[in-house]
Amino acid sequence: MPGVKDSSCSSHCFVVKKQTRVCGSDNNIYNNLCALDYQKCIDPTLTQLDEAACKKLLRGLRGQPALKEEATATDLQQYYNSRHDGS
C-alpha cells in the first residue's frame, strides 16, 4: 500500500559528497537514486522521470523547496547496504 512503510523499506544508502539528483513521478526531487529507490519501496507506483521531464520539473520549482528528504542519512545507508550485501 503506497505510503505505508514496511520492514523491508527501513534500509539505507551511502551518503556521498557529490550526488546526482533525480526526479520522481510524484514531482519530488531526490538527492540521489538511492533516495528515490527508498521511496519507491514505500510507494511502488513511483517511477523515475527521464532527464527532460526532470529538467522541466526543476525549472518549474525554482525558488521552492523541492528536495524529498524524508529518508535520513542513516535510513539511506542501511537501504544501500541491504541492496548490496547479497540479501
C-alpha positions as CSV (number, residue, x, y, z in Angstrom):
1,M,0.0,0.0,0.0
2,P,1.5,3.4,-1.0
3,G,2.7,5.5,1.9
4,V,2.8,2.6,4.3
5,K,6.4,1.8,5.3
6,D,7.0,-2.0,5.7
7,S,10.0,-3.5,7.4
8,S,11.8,-4.2,4.1
9,C,11.9,-0.4,3.5
10,S,13.9,0.5,6.6
11,S,17.2,0.2,4.9
12,H,19.7,3.0,3.9
13,C,22.2,4.2,1.3
14,F,25.7,5.7,1.5
15,V,25.8,9.4,1.6
16,V,28.4,10.8,-0.8
17,K,29.6,14.3,-1.3
18,K,28.7,14.5,-5.0
19,Q,25.2,13.3,-5.6
20,T,23.2,13.3,-8.8
21,R,19.7,14.4,-8.1
22,V,16.8,12.5,-9.7
23,C,13.1,13.4,-10.1
24,G,10.2,11.1,-9.2
25,S,6.8,10.8,-10.8
26,D,5.5,12.3,-7.5
27,N,7.0,15.6,-8.6
28,N,9.6,15.4,-5.9
29,I,13.4,15.8,-6.4
30,Y,15.5,13.3,-4.6
31,N,19.1,13.8,-3.6
32,N,20.2,10.6,-5.4
33,L,18.8,7.4,-7.0
34,C,19.1,5.5,-3.7
35,A,16.8,8.0,-2.0
36,L,14.3,7.6,-4.9
37,D,14.6,3.8,-4.6
38,Y,13.9,4.0,-0.8
39,Q,10.7,6.0,-1.5
40,K,9.8,3.5,-4.3
41,C,9.9,0.8,-1.7
42,I,7.2,2.6,0.3
43,D,5.3,3.6,-2.9
44,P,5.8,1.0,-5.7
45,T,3.8,3.2,-8.1
46,L,6.6,5.8,-8.0
47,T,8.9,6.0,-11.1
48,Q,11.9,8.0,-12.1
49,L,11.3,10.8,-14.6
50,D,13.5,11.0,-17.6
51,E,16.1,13.7,-17.8
52,A,13.9,16.1,-20.0
53,A,11.0,15.8,-17.6
54,C,13.2,16.3,-14.6
55,K,14.7,19.5,-16.1
56,K,11.2,20.8,-16.7
57,L,10.2,20.0,-13.1
58,L,13.4,21.7,-11.8
59,R,12.6,24.8,-13.9
60,G,9.0,24.9,-12.5
61,L,10.1,24.5,-8.9
62,R,12.8,27.2,-8.8
63,G,12.7,29.1,-5.6
64,Q,10.6,26.4,-3.9
65,P,11.8,23.7,-1.6
66,A,11.9,20.7,-3.9
67,L,14.1,18.0,-2.3
68,K,12.5,15.0,-0.8
69,E,14.4,14.5,2.4
70,E,12.1,12.1,4.4
71,A,14.8,9.4,4.4
72,T,17.6,10.2,6.8
73,A,21.2,9.6,6.1
74,T,21.1,6.5,8.3
75,D,18.0,5.3,6.5
76,L,19.7,5.6,3.2
77,Q,22.9,3.9,4.4
78,Q,21.0,0.9,5.7
79,Y,19.0,0.7,2.5
80,Y,22.1,0.7,0.3
81,N,23.8,-1.9,2.4
82,S,20.8,-4.2,2.2
83,R,20.7,-3.8,-1.6
84,H,24.4,-4.6,-2.0
85,D,25.1,-7.3,0.6
86,G,23.5,-10.1,-1.5
87,S,20.3,-10.3,0.5
